[in-house]
């Protein structure tokens, strides 16, 4: 079994009344940073906040009436679950979603909101998938695989058609890779229309399953490490996706969490776009490893479903990583005016104080002293360095905490 260009065309025809044609937006900011012409494919604008609805909807529409009557079941950490739940709601068929116990509460709530029966089982996708298979065997419900299915792949491939039509002169498309459904579909569509367009897959360095599989020329399973990009944390690529990717991919690369955080932060600050970690990996790569000067490139921002608590951490870590958030610890004499003197020195550099924690009672604070932790907002790394040098010149003893 394989996926053809005609399959993608058929998927598009089926999707046309429900799925959005997402925008392709030129970014002056990222173009200047990269030295290339950067266009953002905004799949986070899609219904359910992710590209996953494309493949899920096309797969469910392809089911027979008998199959629909028995319902569907899927396993997912979030975006696929919402896509399947939404598509099932449209088609008015029973839907069960198995999600890891570690899944984002926001994604669990959203999936339930589309009418799905959500079961929290296992700590990883693989454990949830095993339970979904058990449910399928017991109920005869059709499994909607997250990536290793010809209909799902064809549905995702419509994104490639849109990009070629929106930007005929595109040179390179950067595609996030988890199990490989998205990149397999896009390759199938784009290489048929213009084989000269390069497709670069981007994985998290914590889960480089497709990259290792291509290098070994056989399916490989990785153990995986901790990463914020849970949406692409797949230990083993799909058999079908691997065959397609192996034949047609130009290159597979990886990014670290620090690169992802930087991209997410810049998207929020410069483009006013909230994109989840897995959705930002393509942009993260080109920000760090610049494309060839003058090239026209498209990073796919494949999803925007992010937990609000994580979003707060991203903002904080993004500011710190860019040298715009500084936290220092100072031990002061416990006397009137000591804190004011410190604040005055900080203010003289025009640095904004975000938070002050004053501690006189902790066991590690000696009698007659007060420990002060101050969070500071600066313009950039240069101003942070200026403040550090100024405090040192004033013989103020402090420690940089972050």
CORPE-V49782 format. One line per field, one symbol per residue. phi: phi as a letter, one per 40 degrees, with the letter a starting at -180 (. if undefined). psi: psi as a letter, one per 30 degrees, with the letter a starting at -180 (. if undefined). burial: + if it has 9 or more other ideal C-beta (glycine too) atoms within 8 Angstrom, else -. A space follows every 50 residues. Layout:
BEGIN
phi: ???
psi: ???
burial: ???
END
This chain:
BEGIN
phi: .abbcccccccccccdcbcccccbbcbcccccccgbcbbcccccccdgga cdccccccccccccccccccgbaabacicccccccccccccfbcabbbbc cccddcccccccccgcccbcagbbdcccccccccccccbgcccbccacac cccccccddcccccccadccbabbbcbbchccccccddcccccaccccbb cbbcccbcccccccccfacbbbcgbcaccccbcbcbcccccccccdcbcc abbbbcdccccdccccccccbfbcbcdccbcccdccccbdcddgcbbbcc ccabcbccccdcccccccccccgbbbbbbbbbccadgccccccccccccg ccccabbbbbbcccbcdgbacbbbcbbbcacccccccdccccccfccabc ca
psi: kakleeeeeeeeeefefekkjlljkkjeefeeefgljkkkjiffflkggl fffeeeeeeefflleeeeffllklklfdeeeeeeeeeeeefhlkkkkkkl fglkeeeeeeeefggljkkjklfleeeeeeeeeeeefffgkkkjkfeike eeeeefffeeeeeeeeifgkekkkkkkdfgeeeeeeeeeefeejffkkjj kklkffiheeeeeeefhlkkklellklfiffgikeklleeeeeeeeefke kklllleeeeeeeeeeeeeefhkjkleeffeeeeefeejklkkfljljkk jflgjkkeeeeeeeeeeeeefggfkkklkkjlkilkfeeeeeeeeeffgh kkkekkjkjfflfgjlkglkkkkkkkkleaeeeeeeeeeeeeeghkklkj e.
burial: --+-+-++++++-++---+--+-+--+-+++--+++++++++++-+-+++ +++++++++++-+----+-++++++++++++++++++++-+-++++++++ --++-+++-+++-+-+-+++++-++-+++++++-++--+-++++++++++ ++++++++++++++--+--+-++++++++++++++++++++-+---++++ ++++++++++++++-----+-+----+-++++++++++-+++++++-++- -++++-+-++++++++++-++-+-++++++++++++++-++---++++++ +++++++--++--+++++++++++++++++++-----++--++-+++-+- +-+--+--++----+---++++++++++-++-++++++-++----+---- --
END
